[in-house]
Amino acid sequence: MLTQQNILDALKSVKYPGFTRDVVSFGLVRNIAIQGGSVSVTLQLTGGTAEIGRQIKAEAETVLRGLREVEQARVEVMASASPRKRE
């Protein structure tokens, strides 16, 4: 049976580009939804570039699709707006 812990364990193999830590240890996982063989994950980035977001999304979807019970995987990467400096 597919559980949120299975998903988190799989996502621990997705490293944040340029770091040795993974997206789980950085606390980027915001939501995990499991419905049958479909998995949906939301990740919240606090910085980085659009390219980093695309790379994390692609790696996370590949890892999740590699799980035996997953038929469909969708990862949404949301980027926080950087705070604006006041002049």
Secondary structure, 3 states (H helix, E strand, C coil): CCCHHHHHHHHCCCECCCCCCECCCCCCEEEEEEECCEEEEEEEECCCCHHHHHHHHHHHHHHHHCCCCCCEEEEEEEECCCCCCCC
